Amino acid sequence: MKIYNTMSKTKEEFVPLEEGKVKMYVCGPTVYNYIHIGNARPMIVFDTVRRYFEYKGYNVNYVSNFTDVDDKIIKKAIEEGVTADEISRRYIEECKKDMEGMNVKPATKNPLATEEICGMVDMIQTLIDKGYAYEKNGTVYYRTRKFKDYGKLSHKNLDDLQSGGRALLVTGEDEKEDPLDFVLWKPKKEGEPAWQSPWSEGRPGWHIECSEMSKKYLGEQIDIHAGGEDLIFPHHENEIAQSEAANGKEFARYWMHNGFLNIDNRKMSKSLGNFFTVREIGEKYDLQVLRFFMLSAHYRSPLNFSAELMEAAKNGLERIITAADNLKFLMESAGTEAITEEEMQKYEASARFAAGFEKAMDDDFNTADAIAAVFEYVKFINTNTGTDNSKEYLEKLYSRLAELTDVLGIIIDRKEEMLDADIEALIEERQAARKEKNFARADAIREELLEKGIILEDTREGVKWKRA
C-alpha cells in the first residue's frame, strides 16, 4: 500500500510503527457554527482511509479533535449573549448529526481542547525548559529559528518567510525575540474563558492543542497525521516544531492532505454567496450523495462542487443501490438454495473487480478508480443474474458488493419510503407542538422526517414537503 507523503512529496510504501496497527490523527473542526462542505471533505476522505485500513485487517486508533475554544467561538457567544461552552457544545452535537448523515464512523476518541489544558501547560513548560519557548508579559512564544528543521513539511524557508510578508506575524510584535515566533499561550482578554497557568490566566494557542491531544491519545510518535491542505502551513508545520522539540523524536511518519473544494469553479466564501453548510445540502440531497460525490475524485485533487456534479453523483449512487435492490429481490424469490458449479465459476471470476478495487485503494487511496471498479462489478451483476439463479450465488454477489461499498462508507440498503398519510400525520403533530411552544418535539419530528428523506419547507401558505 502506497501513501503520498506531503513531507517527501512522493508516494511511499506504508510501514506501520507497530505491526497490524495504525495510529492516525485528523484535525477536526472549530465548532462555532454548522460545518460547511469544505469541512466535510477531510471527514469523508480520512474516514474512508480508516475504513480501508480496517478492511485490510489493521487495528486503527483514529483520533480527531474538536477545537472548542477559539476567537470565532467567543465572538459567536458574545453575539448570542451565552457562554463559549454553550456554543461549542451545541455545535459539537450538530456536527455529530451531520457526520452520522454522511456515515462517518465515530472516532476512537474525539478529544476537546478545553478538557486537555493541563497537558498543554505541561508541554509548554517542557518547551520552555528545553529553551524552545520563552515568556513575555504572560504570553509564551515558540522560538521558531531554534528548531532547525522548521519548514520541512511546507518546504518553506525561514528567511523567505521573514522577507516575504506578514503571514506569521501576530499581535505583540514588539515583545517577540523574532517576528517569526508564534504563540503557545496567551493571556485572557475581558469576557473570555481562561485557565490558570504559571505564566498568566489565559488560554493555549491553536497549534499546541493538536500536539498535546495527539500525544495523549496516540503517543509521542504516530503513523499518519491528516487534514486539509490549508493546514500544512502554519498549523502542521508548527505542530511538528512543538512535538519534535518536546518529545525528541519524529512526530508523524506520513502526512496526508486533501485538496481544496471549489464551488462552481470559485473559492467558497460567504461574500460570494456560494457558501453551503452540510445541513443545507442535506435538505436537497441524501448526504450519502454528498459522500459519493466527495469520493468521485482523488482526495489530493481540487474538487469542484456544482449542482450538475451532485446530480451525476446521485445517479451514480442510484445505479449501485438499484443493483443491490435487484439482488435482494432475486434472493427472496430464488428457487434453489445451493450454488451450482457454473455459478461458482462466475462468482470466482467476479473476484477481479474486488482486486481492481484494492489495486486502486492501495495506490494512495484512489477512490475514483475504486468507484469505477464497483461500477464494473455492478455491470457484471446486472448481466449475470436472473430468476433461475441459486440463493447462495446471489448472496455471495451481494456480500461482495456490500463489502466494497462499506469501505467507501456507502450504504446500499435503500431507505424505506414513508406513506404520504404517515408524513401528513407527523406534520400535524409538529404543528401542534409548535403551537404549544414545544419546540424540542417539533425539531425532533423535522429531524425524523429528514432522516427518512422528507424535506419540510415552512411557507406562508403552510408546511410543504417533498421527498429528497
N, C-alpha and C positions, 0 to 999 in steps of 0.2 A: 504494500500500500504506500503510495507516494503522496506527500503533502507539500504544497507550495509554502515555503517558509519566507515570510517578509524579511526576516533578518538576513538571509543569504541570497534572497531574490532568485532562488532555484527550487525545483521540486526535489525533495529529499525522501528517502525511504524512512517510513515511520518505525522507530525502535523505541518502545516504551522504557521508562526508567525502571519499572518493575514488570516482569513478565505477566501478561494477561490482565494488566490493569492500566487504566488511563485516568490521569488527574488533569481536569480541564476547568479553566476559569474563564467565564464570559462576562464582560462588563455589562451590567444591566442599566435600566433607565433611571432618570431622575424623575421622581413621582410628584409632579405639581399639576398635572392635567391628564386627560385621556392620552394614551400612547398614539402616535401617528404611524403611518405606514412605513416611514423610514425606520422607526424603532422596530417594526415588525420583521424587517428583513433579517437582521442578525439573529433574532429569536428563532425564526423558522429555519434559517440556514444551519445554525450550530446545533439546534435540536436534531436536525437530520443527520449531521455529522455524528452526534452522540448515538442516534438510533443505529447508524451503520456499524459503529464500533461494537455495539451490543449484539447486532446481527452476526458479527464475526466472532462473538464469544468473549469479548472483553468485559471486564467489570469496570464501569465508568463512574467515577466520582465527579459529578457535574455541579459546580458551584457558580451561581450567578446572583449578584447583589442587587439591592435596591438602594440608590442614593436618596436617603430620606432626610438629609439636611443640606440646604443649598440656598443661594440667593433667590432663585426663582420660587422656591417653596415659601420662603419668608415673605417675598413680595405678594404672593397669592394669599397667604394667611392674613397679611395686613389689609389687603383689599376686601377680604370677606369678614374681617373682624373676628377671626378664630385663631387657634394656635397652629404653629407649623406642624406639630404632631398630628393634629386633626386632618390637615390637608394631606400629609404623606400617607396616613393610614387609609384615608378614603380612596386615594388613587392607587395604592397598592392593591386594594380589593378589586377596583375596576380593571386594573392591568391583568390581574389573575383571571378575571372573567374573559377578557379578550384573548388571553393566552390559551384558555380552555377551548374557546371557539375556534382558534387556529390549530388545535390539537398539539400544542406544545407541552411536552411532558413536564411535570413539576421537577425542579432541580433537586438534586440530593440535598442541597441547602441553599436557601435564599437569605443570606445574612443582611441585616440592616446596619447601615453605617452608625446610627445612633446607639446601637447596642454593643459596639466594638470600640468605643472611645478609649477605654483603659489600655487596650492592646496598642492602639495608635500612639498614645502618650509614651508607652514603653519603647516602641520602635523609634520614635523621635528622639528620646533620651539616648538610645543606643547610638544614633547618628551623631548626636552632639558629642557623646563620649569618644567616638572614633574620629572626631574632627571634621565630619562631613556636614555639620549643621551648626548654626550659631543663633543666639537670641539677641534681639534689639527691641527694647521698649515693649516687651510682651509678645512680639512676633518672632517666630522661629523660621529661618531661611535655610535652604539647602545650598551648599557650595558647589554649584554646577561644575566649575572647572576642576575641582578636586577629583571628580570621577572621570578617569582618563578615557573611558570608553563612551562617554556621552555622545549621542548621535549615531550609535551603531545600528539602531533599528530603522530610524528615519533617513539614515545616510545623509545627515546634515552636519556641517562643520561649524564648530562654535564661533570661530572668527567671522564666518559669513553671517551667522545669526546676530552677532554684535553689530555688524555694519549694515545689515540688511533690513532694518526696520525695527518695529517695537512689538513684535508678536509675543515675545516672552515677558515684556516689561509689565510690572504690576505697581499698584499704589505703594507708597512708602519708598519710592525710588532712592531718595537721599539717604535712607537708613542702610541700604544694602551695600555689602562689600563689592559686589559686582552686579551690573544691570541684569545679567542672565540668571542670577539666583532666584529660586522660586520658593513659594510659601509652604511650610509644613504645618504651621499653627498660627492662627490669627486671633487677636483679642476681640471680645464681643463689642457690638455696637448697641445702642439703646434699642430695646424691644426685641432683640434677637435671642434665640435659645443659646445657652452656653454651658460649658462643663469646666470643672476645675482642672488645672494643670500646674506644674511647677513654674510656668512662665507667665501665665495670666489666665483669667477666666475667659474662655473663648471656645473656638471650635477648630477642628482639623481642616487642612487644605484637602482638596478633592483627591489629589494623586495618592496621598498616604493612605487613604481609606482602602483602596483596592489592594495595595501592597500588604496591608495588615490582614485583611479578610482572606486573601489568597493563602497567606502563610498559616493562619489559624486553622483553616478548614482543609487545606491540601498539603501543607508542609512547606519547607523552605525552597524546594525545587518542584516544578510541575512539568507535565508533558506539554500541554497546549494552553496558550493564552490567546483569547479571541475577542473580536469586536469589529465595529465598523471602521473603515479606513480613515475616517475623520479622527479616530482616537490614536493613530500612530504617533502623531506629534501634536502637543507635547505630552499627552496623558500617558501613553505606554512607554515613551522614552523616559519620562520621569519615574514611572514605576520601576523600571529596570535600575535606574540610578539609585533609588532608595533601597530596593530589595537586595541588590547585589552588594551595596556598600554595607548594609546592616547585617546580612547573613553570610557574606563572604563566599558565595557560590553562585553559579549560573542560575538565573531565576526561572526561565522557561526554555524548553528545548525547541519548541515550534511556535511561531507567531502566525496566526491566521486572521485575515481581514477581508470582510466583504466589501464589494464596490458600492458606489452611491446609487440612490434611487432618484430618477428624474420623473417629472410629471409632464406629459406631452412635450418631451424633449427640453424641458426647462427645469431648473432647480426648484425644489419645493420651498415655498415661502408664503407666509401669511399675507405679505404685502402684494404678492402677485395673485392672491385669491385662489391658489392651487394647492392649498394645504388640506390634507384629509386625515382624519383620525381613523383608526381601525373600527371604531364604533360606527362611524358614518358609512364606511364601506360595508359593514355588516347589515346595514339597513337596505342595501341594494343587492347584495350577494351573500350566499352562504360563505362563511370565512374559509371553508375548505377550498373555494375557488381562489381566494387570495393566496392561500398556501401553495396551491398548484401553480399559480402564476409566478410566484416568487422562485419556485424551483425550476421554472421553464428555461432559465438562463444560468450560466455558470456563476457561482457565487462571487467570483472576483471581477466579473464584468459589470460595467454600469448597466442598470436596468431601467427601462423606460415604462412608466405606468400610463396606460390610457384606457378609455372605455372599450376601444376595439380589441386591445390585447386581453382585457379582462373577459370579454365575450368569447374570444378564442379559447382562453383557459377554461371557461365554463363549458364550452362544447367539448373540449378535450377530456375534461373530467367526466362529463356525461357519457362519453364513449366507454370509458373504463367501468363506470358504475352500471351501465346497461349490460355490458358483458357479464358482470358479476350477477346481476338480476337474472339474466337468461340461464346461467349455470344453476342458480338456486331453483328456478322453475323446472329445469330438466331433472335436477336431483329429486325433487318431490314426486315427479311422475315416472321416474326410471323403472323399467320393467324388471331388470335383473340387478343382483347385488354385486357379484364378483366380477373383477376386471378380466377381460379376455387377453389373449396373448397379443393380438393385433393392437388393442388399446394400450397395452403396456409398452409396446414399441413406440407408439405415438407419444405417450407420456414421457418416455425416456428421451425421445427426440426433442421434446419441448424444453429440456434442460439447457439447451443452447441459449435460450432467452434469458434465463437466470444467470448464465455465465457472462452474457453480454452486459447485463445489468451490473454485475460485480466488477467487470473489467472497467466500466465507466466510473463506478464509485471508487475503485482502487486508484484511479488516475485523478487525484486531488478532488474527489467528490464531485465528479461531473454529472450533476443531476439532470442536465438537459439530455445527455446521451442515455442516461439511465431511464428517463421517461420514454425516450424513443424505443428502448428495448421492451418496455412494458407495452407500448402500442403494438409492437411486432407480436408480442405474446397474445395480446387481445385479438389480433387478426387471426392468429393460429387457432385460438379457442373458437372464434366465430365460424371458422371454416372446417373445424374438426370435431364438432359436437352436434348431436341431434337426439331425437326421441328414442332412437334404438341403442343409445349408449348405456353402459352399466353405471350404477350409482357410485361405485368405488372410483372409476375413471374420472367421473365428473367432480367428485370430491377432491381427488388429487390435483386436478387442474385448478379448482377453486382455492385450495390451500396454498398453492404456489403463488397465485395472483394476490391473495391476502398477505402473504409473507413479504412479497416485493413492495407492495403499496404501503405496508406498515412501516417499512424502512423510510419511505418518503413522508410518513405521517398522514397518508391519505386514507380516509375511512370509506370503504366500498359498500357498507350496509346503507341502503337508501333509507332516509328518514320516512317514517310512515306519515302519510298526509292526513291532516285533521279534516273531519267533516265540517262543511260550512256551518251547520247548526251548532256544533260544539264551539266553533270560533265566535259566532254571534253571542252565545251564552256567556263566554268568558269576557267579551267586550262589555256586555250589560253589567256583569259583576264588577268590572273595572270602573265603569261609570258611577255605579252606586258607591263604591269605595271612595272615589274622588269626592262625591257629594258629602260623604261622612268625614272628609278630610283624613281618611286612612290611606295616606299616600304610599306607605310601605307596601300595602297589599296591591294597590294599583300598579306600582312599579314591578312587583313580583309577577303580576299577570302579564304585563308587557314583555318581561324577560322570558316567561314561559312560552308565550306565543312566538317570540323571536327565535327561541331555540328550535321551535318546530317549523321555522321558515315562514312565519306570518309576520308581515311588517304593518304596523299601525301608523296612521297619519291623522293627527288631530286637526280638523279644519272647522271653519265657521259653520259649515253645514252638518257637522258631527264627525264621528270617527269613521275614517275609510280604512280598508285593509286590502292587502294583496299578498300573494304568495311570492317568496323570493325566487 
